[in-house]
Amino acid sequence: MTFTDGESTFAFDDDQRFTTPFRKLSDQQKNISIGYDQGRVDARLSLSSRGDYLDWLADEEGDIDTISLDNSRFVDHHSQLDFTLKYEINDNLSVKVEGINLTDEPEYYFWGYKDRLSQYDEYGTTYSLGFRYNY
């Protein structure tokens, strides 16, 4: 688990200040995995989570005087569950099955407040199957 604390403060000509979190940096990152690795089987179940973060700020268009919460875009918190299973069929051949974002978690972007949706992304769950042959 990682906790960060960082912010940027913008000072304007009229002595006003506007403080924001660092861009693209979530205050919280959490990861936990449980695994089993015995003989021919290697399995992992992992949960990763991060808090919301500042994605875009009005000064990126060069107009620093218009910075406000209303025109700052944030990405909402996000969690996802992943699973990997590897199995050695013999000394030369192994198979790997993987599922990413098993709970099909979407991602939300919002302007300043969570009720002002900017973007909604659904990635779905991704499955993969792979084989490895060593000679």
C-alpha positions as CSV (number, residue, x, y, z in Angstrom):
1,M,0.0,0.0,0.0
2,T,1.3,3.4,-0.9
3,F,0.2,6.8,0.4
4,T,1.4,10.0,-1.2
5,D,0.8,13.6,-0.3
6,G,1.7,16.3,-2.8
7,E,0.1,19.4,-4.2
8,S,0.7,22.4,-6.4
9,T,-0.2,25.9,-5.5
10,F,-0.8,28.6,-8.1
11,A,-0.4,32.2,-7.2
12,F,-2.2,34.9,-9.2
13,D,-1.5,38.6,-9.7
14,D,-4.3,39.6,-7.2
15,D,-2.7,37.5,-4.4
16,Q,-5.3,34.7,-4.8
17,R,-4.0,31.1,-4.5
18,F,-5.4,27.9,-5.9
19,T,-4.1,24.6,-4.6
20,T,-4.5,21.3,-6.5
21,P,-3.1,17.8,-6.1
22,F,-0.2,16.9,-8.4
23,R,-1.5,15.9,-11.9
24,K,-1.7,12.2,-12.6
25,L,-0.8,11.3,-9.0
26,S,-3.3,9.4,-6.8
27,D,-3.0,9.9,-3.1
28,Q,-3.5,6.1,-2.5
29,Q,-2.3,3.0,-4.3
30,K,-3.2,-0.4,-3.0
31,N,-2.2,-3.8,-4.3
32,I,-2.7,-7.2,-2.7
33,S,-2.1,-10.6,-4.2
34,I,-2.7,-14.1,-3.1
35,G,-0.9,-17.0,-4.8
36,Y,-0.2,-20.6,-4.9
37,D,3.0,-22.1,-6.5
38,Q,3.5,-25.8,-5.9
39,G,4.8,-28.3,-8.4
40,R,3.4,-27.7,-11.9
41,V,0.8,-25.1,-10.8
42,D,1.3,-21.4,-10.3
43,A,-1.8,-19.3,-9.6
44,R,-2.2,-15.6,-8.6
45,L,-5.3,-13.5,-7.8
46,S,-4.5,-9.8,-7.5
47,L,-6.5,-6.7,-6.5
48,S,-5.2,-3.3,-7.4
49,S,-6.8,0.0,-6.4
50,R,-6.0,3.6,-6.7
51,G,-7.7,6.8,-5.4
52,D,-9.0,9.6,-7.7
53,Y,-6.5,12.0,-9.2
54,L,-6.2,15.3,-11.1
55,D,-6.1,14.5,-14.9
56,W,-6.3,17.9,-16.6
57,L,-6.0,21.5,-15.4
58,A,-7.1,24.7,-17.3
59,D,-3.5,26.1,-17.5
60,E,-2.7,23.3,-20.0
61,E,-4.3,25.6,-22.6
62,G,-2.1,28.5,-21.4
63,D,-4.8,30.5,-19.6
64,I,-3.7,30.2,-16.0
65,D,-6.1,33.0,-14.8
66,T,-9.1,30.8,-15.4
67,I,-8.0,27.8,-13.2
68,S,-10.8,26.6,-11.0
69,L,-12.3,23.4,-9.8
70,D,-15.0,23.8,-12.4
71,N,-12.6,23.4,-15.3
72,S,-10.3,20.8,-13.8
73,R,-10.8,17.2,-14.8
74,F,-10.4,14.4,-12.4
75,V,-10.4,10.6,-12.7
76,D,-12.4,8.7,-10.1
77,H,-11.0,6.0,-7.9
78,H,-10.6,2.6,-9.7
79,S,-10.1,-1.0,-8.6
80,Q,-9.7,-4.2,-10.6
81,L,-9.3,-7.9,-10.0
82,D,-6.9,-10.0,-12.1
83,F,-6.2,-13.7,-12.2
84,T,-3.3,-15.7,-13.7
85,L,-2.9,-19.5,-13.8
86,K,0.2,-21.2,-15.2
87,Y,0.5,-25.0,-15.6
88,E,3.5,-27.0,-16.7
89,I,2.3,-29.9,-18.8
90,N,5.8,-31.3,-19.0
91,D,9.4,-30.1,-18.9
92,N,9.0,-28.5,-22.3
93,L,5.4,-27.3,-22.5
94,S,3.4,-25.0,-20.3
95,V,0.1,-23.2,-20.6
96,K,-1.0,-19.8,-19.2
97,V,-4.5,-18.5,-18.7
98,E,-5.1,-14.9,-17.7
99,G,-8.2,-12.8,-16.8
100,I,-7.8,-9.0,-16.5
101,N,-10.4,-6.8,-14.9
102,L,-12.6,-9.7,-13.9
103,T,-15.2,-7.5,-12.2
104,D,-15.5,-5.4,-15.4
105,E,-14.9,-2.1,-13.6
106,P,-15.5,1.1,-15.7
107,E,-13.5,4.3,-15.4
108,Y,-15.1,7.7,-14.7
109,Y,-13.7,11.2,-15.5
110,F,-15.5,14.3,-14.0
111,W,-15.2,18.1,-14.1
112,G,-14.5,19.2,-10.5
113,Y,-17.4,17.4,-8.9
114,K,-18.4,13.7,-9.3
115,D,-21.9,14.7,-10.6
116,R,-20.4,16.5,-13.7
117,L,-19.4,13.5,-15.9
118,S,-16.7,14.2,-18.5
119,Q,-16.0,10.7,-19.8
120,Y,-17.1,7.1,-19.0
121,D,-14.9,4.2,-20.3
122,E,-15.8,0.5,-20.2
123,Y,-12.9,-1.8,-21.0
124,G,-14.6,-5.1,-20.2
125,T,-12.7,-8.1,-19.1
126,T,-9.8,-9.4,-21.1
127,Y,-8.9,-13.1,-21.3
128,S,-5.8,-14.6,-22.8
129,L,-4.5,-18.1,-23.4
130,G,-0.9,-18.8,-24.1
131,F,1.5,-21.7,-24.6
132,R,5.2,-21.9,-24.1
133,Y,7.5,-24.5,-25.5
134,N,11.1,-24.9,-24.5
135,Y,13.3,-27.2,-26.6
